Amino acid sequence: MSTYYATIDKALAGPLGPDERILWQGKPFPGILLRAPGLAPIWFGWVFFLFSLFWMSGVLSQMSAVDWSRIAFAAFGIPFVVIGFYLAILQYPWNAYVRRNTVYSLTNRRAILSRTGVLGKGLKSYPITPNTNIEYASLAGGSIWFATETAISIEGSSEGSTSTPIGFVGIENPQAVYRLILEIQQGAK
């Protein structure tokens, strides 16, 4: 089984349980990923960003002298400019940065995602059981989904909640990793 590393680095997987061993380790595709469902935020972001700039410049162009109320009114648009700029441009380089600082590990019991970066270190673990739903997608070489995380709306109801698939995104040799996961589910590893 090929990995992105000459040897497997156990420190990247975090603490392992008794009789747990790393079967595979890899990194996601490091570049910018543009996919069809992800293109809608670009257009929305550009509209949001340009409207916010138009709003702020319109308010400020109406000033003949220093008018703090107009400056405050224009400053109200700053968060919208930032959000629009992120949606239109920054989200893709940011996601590439996060992927560059992500390492995937697969043990005989679980899948592990470890991340480092400007926001600190993080480690998430997802058990692989016979009941784990495994999906394969051909995104950026290949992706394997094995969990979902659900963000609940503010009201706490299921309406308005969103589910995000969790998995190994854009990995090398995804078919072999997929087979490994199926073997783990069957108790062969």
Rosetta constraint file for C-alpha pairs under 8 A:
AtomPair CA 1 CA 24 HARMONIC 7.08 0.50
AtomPair CA 1 CA 176 HARMONIC 7.45 0.50
AtomPair CA 2 CA 24 HARMONIC 7.76 0.50
AtomPair CA 2 CA 173 HARMONIC 7.88 0.50
AtomPair CA 3 CA 7 HARMONIC 7.97 0.50
AtomPair CA 3 CA 8 HARMONIC 7.80 0.50
AtomPair CA 3 CA 24 HARMONIC 6.52 0.50
AtomPair CA 3 CA 25 HARMONIC 5.52 0.50
AtomPair CA 3 CA 26 HARMONIC 5.24 0.50
AtomPair CA 4 CA 25 HARMONIC 7.08 0.50
AtomPair CA 4 CA 26 HARMONIC 5.11 0.50
AtomPair CA 4 CA 27 HARMONIC 6.55 0.50
AtomPair CA 5 CA 9 HARMONIC 7.99 0.50
AtomPair CA 5 CA 25 HARMONIC 7.58 0.50
AtomPair CA 5 CA 26 HARMONIC 7.26 0.50
AtomPair CA 8 CA 22 HARMONIC 7.66 0.50
AtomPair CA 8 CA 24 HARMONIC 7.66 0.50
AtomPair CA 8 CA 25 HARMONIC 6.48 0.50
AtomPair CA 9 CA 13 HARMONIC 7.45 0.50
AtomPair CA 10 CA 14 HARMONIC 6.86 0.50
AtomPair CA 10 CA 22 HARMONIC 7.44 0.50
AtomPair CA 11 CA 15 HARMONIC 7.50 0.50
AtomPair CA 12 CA 103 HARMONIC 7.07 0.50
AtomPair CA 12 CA 105 HARMONIC 7.82 0.50
AtomPair CA 12 CA 114 HARMONIC 6.66 0.50
AtomPair CA 13 CA 104 HARMONIC 7.80 0.50
AtomPair CA 13 CA 105 HARMONIC 5.94 0.50
AtomPair CA 13 CA 112 HARMONIC 6.37 0.50
AtomPair CA 13 CA 113 HARMONIC 7.69 0.50
AtomPair CA 13 CA 114 HARMONIC 6.80 0.50
AtomPair CA 13 CA 123 HARMONIC 7.89 0.50
AtomPair CA 14 CA 123 HARMONIC 7.34 0.50
AtomPair CA 16 CA 20 HARMONIC 5.87 0.50
AtomPair CA 16 CA 21 HARMONIC 7.25 0.50
AtomPair CA 20 CA 107 HARMONIC 6.49 0.50
AtomPair CA 20 CA 108 HARMONIC 6.07 0.50
AtomPair CA 20 CA 109 HARMONIC 6.76 0.50
AtomPair CA 21 CA 107 HARMONIC 5.31 0.50
AtomPair CA 21 CA 108 HARMONIC 5.95 0.50
AtomPair CA 22 CA 105 HARMONIC 6.79 0.50
AtomPair CA 22 CA 106 HARMONIC 5.81 0.50
AtomPair CA 22 CA 107 HARMONIC 4.15 0.50
AtomPair CA 22 CA 108 HARMONIC 6.65 0.50
AtomPair CA 23 CA 105 HARMONIC 7.70 0.50
AtomPair CA 23 CA 106 HARMONIC 5.67 0.50
AtomPair CA 23 CA 107 HARMONIC 5.17 0.50
AtomPair CA 23 CA 108 HARMONIC 6.53 0.50
AtomPair CA 24 CA 105 HARMONIC 5.80 0.50
AtomPair CA 24 CA 106 HARMONIC 5.14 0.50
AtomPair CA 24 CA 107 HARMONIC 6.98 0.50
AtomPair CA 24 CA 177 HARMONIC 7.53 0.50
AtomPair CA 25 CA 103 HARMONIC 7.18 0.50
AtomPair CA 25 CA 104 HARMONIC 5.51 0.50
AtomPair CA 25 CA 105 HARMONIC 4.36 0.50
AtomPair CA 25 CA 106 HARMONIC 6.28 0.50
AtomPair CA 26 CA 103 HARMONIC 5.90 0.50
AtomPair CA 26 CA 104 HARMONIC 5.19 0.50
AtomPair CA 26 CA 105 HARMONIC 6.58 0.50
AtomPair CA 26 CA 171 HARMONIC 7.02 0.50
AtomPair CA 26 CA 172 HARMONIC 7.70 0.50
AtomPair CA 27 CA 99 HARMONIC 7.57 0.50
AtomPair CA 27 CA 100 HARMONIC 7.51 0.50
AtomPair CA 27 CA 102 HARMONIC 6.26 0.50
AtomPair CA 27 CA 103 HARMONIC 4.88 0.50
AtomPair CA 27 CA 104 HARMONIC 5.82 0.50
AtomPair CA 27 CA 171 HARMONIC 6.41 0.50
AtomPair CA 28 CA 99 HARMONIC 5.87 0.50
AtomPair CA 28 CA 100 HARMONIC 7.21 0.50
AtomPair CA 28 CA 102 HARMONIC 7.06 0.50
AtomPair CA 28 CA 103 HARMONIC 7.34 0.50
AtomPair CA 28 CA 104 HARMONIC 7.70 0.50
AtomPair CA 28 CA 168 HARMONIC 6.96 0.50
AtomPair CA 28 CA 169 HARMONIC 5.59 0.50
AtomPair CA 28 CA 170 HARMONIC 4.89 0.50
AtomPair CA 28 CA 171 HARMONIC 4.94 0.50
AtomPair CA 28 CA 172 HARMONIC 7.78 0.50
AtomPair CA 29 CA 99 HARMONIC 6.99 0.50
AtomPair CA 29 CA 100 HARMONIC 7.73 0.50
AtomPair CA 29 CA 140 HARMONIC 6.57 0.50
AtomPair CA 29 CA 141 HARMONIC 7.84 0.50
AtomPair CA 29 CA 169 HARMONIC 7.25 0.50
AtomPair CA 29 CA 170 HARMONIC 4.76 0.50
AtomPair CA 29 CA 171 HARMONIC 6.11 0.50
AtomPair CA 30 CA 96 HARMONIC 5.74 0.50
AtomPair CA 30 CA 97 HARMONIC 7.58 0.50
AtomPair CA 30 CA 99 HARMONIC 5.76 0.50
AtomPair CA 30 CA 100 HARMONIC 5.11 0.50
AtomPair CA 31 CA 96 HARMONIC 5.43 0.50
AtomPair CA 32 CA 92 HARMONIC 5.82 0.50
AtomPair CA 32 CA 93 HARMONIC 6.27 0.50
AtomPair CA 32 CA 95 HARMONIC 7.39 0.50
AtomPair CA 32 CA 96 HARMONIC 5.33 0.50
AtomPair CA 33 CA 92 HARMONIC 6.97 0.50
AtomPair CA 33 CA 96 HARMONIC 7.54 0.50
AtomPair CA 33 CA 140 HARMONIC 7.33 0.50
AtomPair CA 34 CA 38 HARMONIC 6.52 0.50
AtomPair CA 34 CA 39 HARMONIC 6.94 0.50
AtomPair CA 34 CA 92 HARMONIC 7.75 0.50
AtomPair CA 35 CA 39 HARMONIC 6.41 0.50
AtomPair CA 36 CA 40 HARMONIC 7.75 0.50
AtomPair CA 38 CA 42 HARMONIC 7.51 0.50
AtomPair CA 39 CA 43 HARMONIC 6.92 0.50
AtomPair CA 40 CA 44 HARMONIC 6.23 0.50
AtomPair CA 41 CA 45 HARMONIC 5.59 0.50
AtomPair CA 41 CA 87 HARMONIC 5.88 0.50
AtomPair CA 41 CA 88 HARMONIC 6.82 0.50
AtomPair CA 42 CA 46 HARMONIC 6.16 0.50
AtomPair CA 42 CA 87 HARMONIC 5.80 0.50
AtomPair CA 42 CA 88 HARMONIC 4.39 0.50
AtomPair CA 42 CA 89 HARMONIC 7.18 0.50
AtomPair CA 43 CA 47 HARMONIC 6.32 0.50
AtomPair CA 43 CA 88 HARMONIC 6.81 0.50
AtomPair CA 44 CA 48 HARMONIC 6.03 0.50
AtomPair CA 44 CA 84 HARMONIC 7.85 0.50
AtomPair CA 44 CA 87 HARMONIC 7.48 0.50
AtomPair CA 44 CA 88 HARMONIC 7.35 0.50
AtomPair CA 45 CA 49 HARMONIC 5.82 0.50
AtomPair CA 45 CA 83 HARMONIC 7.58 0.50
AtomPair CA 45 CA 84 HARMONIC 4.48 0.50
AtomPair CA 45 CA 85 HARMONIC 6.54 0.50
AtomPair CA 45 CA 86 HARMONIC 7.33 0.50
AtomPair CA 45 CA 87 HARMONIC 4.51 0.50
AtomPair CA 45 CA 88 HARMONIC 4.24 0.50
AtomPair CA 45 CA 89 HARMONIC 7.95 0.50
AtomPair CA 46 CA 50 HARMONIC 5.92 0.50
AtomPair CA 46 CA 84 HARMONIC 6.30 0.50
AtomPair CA 46 CA 85 HARMONIC 7.27 0.50
AtomPair CA 46 CA 87 HARMONIC 7.50 0.50
AtomPair CA 46 CA 88 HARMONIC 5.12 0.50
AtomPair CA 47 CA 51 HARMONIC 5.92 0.50
AtomPair CA 47 CA 84 HARMONIC 7.61 0.50
AtomPair CA 48 CA 52 HARMONIC 6.13 0.50
AtomPair CA 48 CA 80 HARMONIC 7.12 0.50
AtomPair CA 48 CA 81 HARMONIC 7.33 0.50
AtomPair CA 48 CA 83 HARMONIC 7.93 0.50
AtomPair CA 48 CA 84 HARMONIC 4.99 0.50
AtomPair CA 49 CA 53 HARMONIC 6.32 0.50
AtomPair CA 49 CA 80 HARMONIC 6.86 0.50
AtomPair CA 49 CA 81 HARMONIC 5.04 0.50
AtomPair CA 49 CA 82 HARMONIC 7.55 0.50
AtomPair CA 49 CA 83 HARMONIC 7.37 0.50
AtomPair CA 49 CA 84 HARMONIC 4.06 0.50
AtomPair CA 49 CA 85 HARMONIC 5.67 0.50
AtomPair CA 49 CA 88 HARMONIC 7.49 0.50
AtomPair CA 50 CA 54 HARMONIC 6.07 0.50
AtomPair CA 50 CA 81 HARMONIC 7.78 0.50
AtomPair CA 50 CA 84 HARMONIC 7.84 0.50
AtomPair CA 51 CA 55 HARMONIC 6.01 0.50
AtomPair CA 52 CA 56 HARMONIC 6.21 0.50
AtomPair CA 52 CA 77 HARMONIC 5.81 0.50
AtomPair CA 52 CA 78 HARMONIC 7.67 0.50
AtomPair CA 52 CA 80 HARMONIC 5.98 0.50
AtomPair CA 52 CA 81 HARMONIC 5.40 0.50
AtomPair CA 52 CA 84 HARMONIC 7.93 0.50
AtomPair CA 53 CA 57 HARMONIC 6.04 0.50
AtomPair CA 53 CA 77 HARMONIC 7.66 0.50
AtomPair CA 53 CA 81 HARMONIC 6.51 0.50
AtomPair CA 54 CA 58 HARMONIC 5.88 0.50
AtomPair CA 55 CA 59 HARMONIC 6.29 0.50
AtomPair CA 55 CA 74 HARMONIC 7.30 0.50
AtomPair CA 55 CA 77 HARMONIC 7.06 0.50
AtomPair CA 56 CA 60 HARMONIC 6.17 0.50
AtomPair CA 56 CA 74 HARMONIC 4.72 0.50
AtomPair CA 56 CA 75 HARMONIC 7.35 0.50
AtomPair CA 56 CA 77 HARMONIC 6.09 0.50
AtomPair CA 57 CA 61 HARMONIC 5.81 0.50
AtomPair CA 57 CA 74 HARMONIC 7.67 0.50
AtomPair CA 58 CA 62 HARMONIC 6.59 0.50
AtomPair CA 59 CA 63 HARMONIC 7.37 0.50
AtomPair CA 59 CA 70 HARMONIC 6.41 0.50
AtomPair CA 59 CA 71 HARMONIC 7.86 0.50
AtomPair CA 59 CA 73 HARMONIC 7.32 0.50
AtomPair CA 59 CA 74 HARMONIC 5.86 0.50
AtomPair CA 60 CA 70 HARMONIC 6.69 0.50
AtomPair CA 60 CA 71 HARMONIC 6.79 0.50
AtomPair CA 60 CA 74 HARMONIC 6.58 0.50
AtomPair CA 63 CA 67 HARMONIC 6.68 0.50
AtomPair CA 63 CA 70 HARMONIC 7.30 0.50
AtomPair CA 67 CA 71 HARMONIC 6.35 0.50
AtomPair CA 68 CA 72 HARMONIC 5.98 0.50
AtomPair CA 69 CA 73 HARMONIC 6.07 0.50
AtomPair CA 70 CA 74 HARMONIC 6.05 0.50
AtomPair CA 71 CA 75 HARMONIC 6.02 0.50
AtomPair CA 72 CA 76 HARMONIC 6.35 0.50
AtomPair CA 73 CA 77 HARMONIC 7.52 0.50
AtomPair CA 74 CA 78 HARMONIC 7.51 0.50
AtomPair CA 77 CA 81 HARMONIC 6.29 0.50
AtomPair CA 78 CA 82 HARMONIC 6.29 0.50
AtomPair CA 79 CA 83 HARMONIC 6.14 0.50
AtomPair CA 80 CA 84 HARMONIC 5.95 0.50
AtomPair CA 81 CA 85 HARMONIC 5.97 0.50
AtomPair CA 82 CA 86 HARMONIC 6.16 0.50
AtomPair CA 83 CA 87 HARMONIC 6.21 0.50
AtomPair CA 84 CA 88 HARMONIC 5.94 0.50
AtomPair CA 85 CA 89 HARMONIC 5.73 0.50
AtomPair CA 85 CA 90 HARMONIC 6.54 0.50
AtomPair CA 86 CA 90 HARMONIC 4.40 0.50
AtomPair CA 86 CA 91 HARMONIC 5.43 0.50
AtomPair CA 87 CA 91 HARMONIC 5.76 0.50
AtomPair CA 89 CA 93 HARMONIC 7.76 0.50
AtomPair CA 90 CA 94 HARMONIC 6.00 0.50
AtomPair CA 91 CA 95 HARMONIC 6.02 0.50
AtomPair CA 92 CA 96 HARMONIC 6.21 0.50
AtomPair CA 93 CA 97 HARMONIC 6.11 0.50
AtomPair CA 94 CA 98 HARMONIC 6.25 0.50
AtomPair CA 95 CA 99 HARMONIC 6.20 0.50
AtomPair CA 96 CA 100 HARMONIC 6.14 0.50
AtomPair CA 97 CA 101 HARMONIC 6.50 0.50
AtomPair CA 98 CA 102 HARMONIC 6.35 0.50
AtomPair CA 98 CA 115 HARMONIC 7.41 0.50
AtomPair CA 98 CA 116 HARMONIC 7.96 0.50
AtomPair CA 98 CA 117 HARMONIC 7.27 0.50
AtomPair CA 101 CA 115 HARMONIC 5.61 0.50
AtomPair CA 101 CA 116 HARMONIC 5.40 0.50
AtomPair CA 101 CA 117 HARMONIC 6.27 0.50
AtomPair CA 102 CA 113 HARMONIC 6.89 0.50
AtomPair CA 102 CA 114 HARMONIC 5.64 0.50
AtomPair CA 102 CA 115 HARMONIC 4.45 0.50
AtomPair CA 102 CA 116 HARMONIC 6.69 0.50
AtomPair CA 103 CA 113 HARMONIC 6.03 0.50
AtomPair CA 103 CA 114 HARMONIC 5.32 0.50
AtomPair CA 103 CA 115 HARMONIC 6.49 0.50
AtomPair CA 104 CA 111 HARMONIC 7.44 0.50
AtomPair CA 104 CA 112 HARMONIC 5.78 0.50
AtomPair CA 104 CA 113 HARMONIC 4.88 0.50
AtomPair CA 104 CA 114 HARMONIC 6.49 0.50
AtomPair CA 104 CA 168 HARMONIC 6.68 0.50
AtomPair CA 105 CA 111 HARMONIC 5.94 0.50
AtomPair CA 105 CA 112 HARMONIC 4.99 0.50
AtomPair CA 105 CA 113 HARMONIC 6.55 0.50
AtomPair CA 106 CA 110 HARMONIC 6.04 0.50
AtomPair CA 106 CA 111 HARMONIC 4.61 0.50
AtomPair CA 106 CA 112 HARMONIC 6.18 0.50
AtomPair CA 107 CA 111 HARMONIC 6.35 0.50
AtomPair CA 107 CA 112 HARMONIC 7.93 0.50
AtomPair CA 108 CA 184 HARMONIC 5.93 0.50
AtomPair CA 108 CA 189 HARMONIC 5.69 0.50
AtomPair CA 109 CA 127 HARMONIC 6.07 0.50
AtomPair CA 109 CA 128 HARMONIC 5.72 0.50
AtomPair CA 109 CA 129 HARMONIC 7.61 0.50
AtomPair CA 109 CA 184 HARMONIC 6.92 0.50
AtomPair CA 110 CA 125 HARMONIC 6.57 0.50
AtomPair CA 110 CA 126 HARMONIC 5.44 0.50
AtomPair CA 110 CA 127 HARMONIC 4.15 0.50
AtomPair CA 110 CA 128 HARMONIC 4.86 0.50
AtomPair CA 111 CA 125 HARMONIC 5.78 0.50
AtomPair CA 111 CA 126 HARMONIC 5.16 0.50
AtomPair CA 111 CA 127 HARMONIC 6.31 0.50
AtomPair CA 111 CA 128 HARMONIC 6.79 0.50
AtomPair CA 112 CA 123 HARMONIC 7.03 0.50
AtomPair CA 112 CA 124 HARMONIC 5.72 0.50
AtomPair CA 112 CA 125 HARMONIC 4.48 0.50
AtomPair CA 112 CA 126 HARMONIC 6.36 0.50
AtomPair CA 113 CA 123 HARMONIC 5.76 0.50
AtomPair CA 113 CA 124 HARMONIC 5.27 0.50
AtomPair CA 113 CA 125 HARMONIC 6.46 0.50
AtomPair CA 114 CA 121 HARMONIC 7.46 0.50
AtomPair CA 114 CA 122 HARMONIC 5.65 0.50
AtomPair CA 114 CA 123 HARMONIC 4.34 0.50
AtomPair CA 114 CA 124 HARMONIC 6.43 0.50
AtomPair CA 115 CA 121 HARMONIC 5.55 0.50
AtomPair CA 115 CA 122 HARMONIC 5.08 0.50
AtomPair CA 115 CA 123 HARMONIC 6.36 0.50
AtomPair CA 116 CA 120 HARMONIC 5.66 0.50
AtomPair CA 116 CA 121 HARMONIC 4.34 0.50
AtomPair CA 116 CA 122 HARMONIC 6.44 0.50
AtomPair CA 117 CA 121 HARMONIC 6.55 0.50
AtomPair CA 126 CA 146 HARMONIC 7.91 0.50
AtomPair CA 126 CA 147 HARMONIC 7.18 0.50
AtomPair CA 127 CA 132 HARMONIC 7.95 0.50
AtomPair CA 128 CA 132 HARMONIC 5.87 0.50
AtomPair CA 128 CA 146 HARMONIC 7.87 0.50
AtomPair CA 128 CA 181 HARMONIC 7.42 0.50
AtomPair CA 128 CA 184 HARMONIC 7.00 0.50
AtomPair CA 128 CA 185 HARMONIC 6.36 0.50
AtomPair CA 129 CA 184 HARMONIC 7.56 0.50
AtomPair CA 129 CA 185 HARMONIC 5.29 0.50
AtomPair CA 130 CA 185 HARMONIC 4.53 0.50
AtomPair CA 130 CA 186 HARMONIC 6.50 0.50
AtomPair CA 131 CA 185 HARMONIC 7.87 0.50
AtomPair CA 132 CA 146 HARMONIC 6.52 0.50
AtomPair CA 132 CA 147 HARMONIC 7.58 0.50
AtomPair CA 132 CA 185 HARMONIC 7.79 0.50
AtomPair CA 133 CA 146 HARMONIC 5.79 0.50
AtomPair CA 133 CA 147 HARMONIC 7.26 0.50
AtomPair CA 134 CA 144 HARMONIC 6.94 0.50
AtomPair CA 134 CA 145 HARMONIC 5.73 0.50
AtomPair CA 134 CA 146 HARMONIC 4.75 0.50
AtomPair CA 134 CA 147 HARMONIC 7.89 0.50
AtomPair CA 135 CA 144 HARMONIC 5.62 0.50
AtomPair CA 135 CA 145 HARMONIC 4.98 0.50
AtomPair CA 135 CA 146 HARMONIC 6.54 0.50
AtomPair CA 136 CA 142 HARMONIC 7.29 0.50
AtomPair CA 136 CA 143 HARMONIC 5.85 0.50
AtomPair CA 136 CA 144 HARMONIC 4.62 0.50
AtomPair CA 136 CA 145 HARMONIC 6.38 0.50
AtomPair CA 136 CA 178 HARMONIC 7.44 0.50
AtomPair CA 137 CA 142 HARMONIC 5.76 0.50
AtomPair CA 137 CA 143 HARMONIC 5.09 0.50
AtomPair CA 137 CA 144 HARMONIC 6.29 0.50
AtomPair CA 137 CA 145 HARMONIC 7.95 0.50
AtomPair CA 138 CA 142 HARMONIC 4.23 0.50
AtomPair CA 138 CA 143 HARMONIC 6.03 0.50
AtomPair CA 139 CA 143 HARMONIC 5.70 0.50
AtomPair CA 139 CA 169 HARMONIC 7.29 0.50
AtomPair CA 139 CA 170 HARMONIC 5.96 0.50
AtomPair CA 140 CA 169 HARMONIC 7.52 0.50
AtomPair CA 140 CA 170 HARMONIC 4.53 0.50
AtomPair CA 140 CA 171 HARMONIC 7.43 0.50
AtomPair CA 141 CA 170 HARMONIC 5.31 0.50
AtomPair CA 141 CA 171 HARMONIC 6.15 0.50
AtomPair CA 141 CA 172 HARMONIC 6.37 0.50
AtomPair CA 141 CA 173 HARMONIC 7.73 0.50
AtomPair CA 141 CA 174 HARMONIC 7.42 0.50
AtomPair CA 142 CA 169 HARMONIC 6.80 0.50
AtomPair CA 142 CA 170 HARMONIC 5.01 0.50
AtomPair CA 142 CA 171 HARMONIC 5.60 0.50
AtomPair CA 142 CA 172 HARMONIC 7.01 0.50
AtomPair CA 142 CA 173 HARMONIC 7.43 0.50
AtomPair CA 142 CA 174 HARMONIC 5.27 0.50
AtomPair CA 142 CA 175 HARMONIC 7.88 0.50
AtomPair CA 143 CA 167 HARMONIC 7.05 0.50
AtomPair CA 143 CA 168 HARMONIC 5.47 0.50
AtomPair CA 143 CA 169 HARMONIC 4.39 0.50
AtomPair CA 143 CA 170 HARMONIC 5.13 0.50
AtomPair CA 143 CA 171 HARMONIC 6.19 0.50
AtomPair CA 143 CA 174 HARMONIC 6.55 0.50
AtomPair CA 144 CA 167 HARMONIC 5.42 0.50
AtomPair CA 144 CA 168 HARMONIC 5.21 0.50
AtomPair CA 144 CA 169 HARMONIC 6.50 0.50
AtomPair CA 144 CA 174 HARMONIC 7.25 0.50
AtomPair CA 144 CA 178 HARMONIC 6.87 0.50
AtomPair CA 145 CA 165 HARMONIC 6.25 0.50
AtomPair CA 145 CA 166 HARMONIC 5.54 0.50
AtomPair CA 145 CA 167 HARMONIC 4.14 0.50
AtomPair CA 145 CA 168 HARMONIC 6.50 0.50
AtomPair CA 145 CA 169 HARMONIC 7.91 0.50
AtomPair CA 146 CA 165 HARMONIC 7.57 0.50
AtomPair CA 146 CA 166 HARMONIC 6.15 0.50
AtomPair CA 146 CA 167 HARMONIC 5.51 0.50
AtomPair CA 147 CA 165 HARMONIC 5.98 0.50
AtomPair CA 147 CA 166 HARMONIC 4.93 0.50
AtomPair CA 147 CA 167 HARMONIC 6.63 0.50
AtomPair CA 148 CA 163 HARMONIC 6.13 0.50
AtomPair CA 148 CA 164 HARMONIC 5.35 0.50
AtomPair CA 148 CA 165 HARMONIC 4.39 0.50
AtomPair CA 148 CA 166 HARMONIC 5.23 0.50
AtomPair CA 149 CA 163 HARMONIC 5.52 0.50
AtomPair CA 149 CA 164 HARMONIC 5.25 0.50
AtomPair CA 149 CA 165 HARMONIC 6.57 0.50
AtomPair CA 149 CA 166 HARMONIC 7.00 0.50
AtomPair CA 150 CA 161 HARMONIC 6.68 0.50
AtomPair CA 150 CA 162 HARMONIC 5.53 0.50
AtomPair CA 150 CA 163 HARMONIC 4.27 0.50
AtomPair CA 150 CA 164 HARMONIC 6.31 0.50
AtomPair CA 151 CA 161 HARMONIC 5.44 0.50
AtomPair CA 151 CA 162 HARMONIC 5.32 0.50
AtomPair CA 151 CA 163 HARMONIC 6.40 0.50
AtomPair CA 152 CA 156 HARMONIC 5.83 0.50
AtomPair CA 152 CA 157 HARMONIC 6.90 0.50
AtomPair CA 152 CA 158 HARMONIC 6.50 0.50
AtomPair CA 152 CA 160 HARMONIC 7.13 0.50
AtomPair CA 152 CA 161 HARMONIC 4.47 0.50
AtomPair CA 152 CA 162 HARMONIC 6.82 0.50
AtomPair CA 153 CA 157 HARMONIC 6.44 0.50
AtomPair CA 153 CA 158 HARMONIC 7.15 0.50
AtomPair CA 153 CA 159 HARMONIC 7.13 0.50
AtomPair CA 153 CA 160 HARMONIC 5.42 0.50
AtomPair CA 153 CA 161 HARMONIC 5.04 0.50
AtomPair CA 157 CA 161 HARMONIC 7.53 0.50
AtomPair CA 173 CA 177 HARMONIC 6.84 0.50
AtomPair CA 174 CA 178 HARMONIC 5.96 0.50
AtomPair CA 175 CA 179 HARMONIC 6.22 0.50
AtomPair CA 176 CA 180 HARMONIC 6.26 0.50
AtomPair CA 177 CA 181 HARMONIC 6.30 0.50
AtomPair CA 178 CA 182 HARMONIC 6.35 0.50
AtomPair CA 179 CA 183 HARMONIC 6.20 0.50
AtomPair CA 180 CA 184 HARMONIC 6.24 0.50
AtomPair CA 180 CA 189 HARMONIC 7.98 0.50
AtomPair CA 181 CA 185 HARMONIC 6.25 0.50
AtomPair CA 182 CA 186 HARMONIC 6.30 0.50
AtomPair CA 183 CA 187 HARMONIC 6.20 0.50
AtomPair CA 183 CA 188 HARMONIC 5.15 0.50
AtomPair CA 183 CA 189 HARMONIC 6.07 0.50
AtomPair CA 184 CA 188 HARMONIC 5.78 0.50
AtomPair CA 184 CA 189 HARMONIC 5.20 0.50
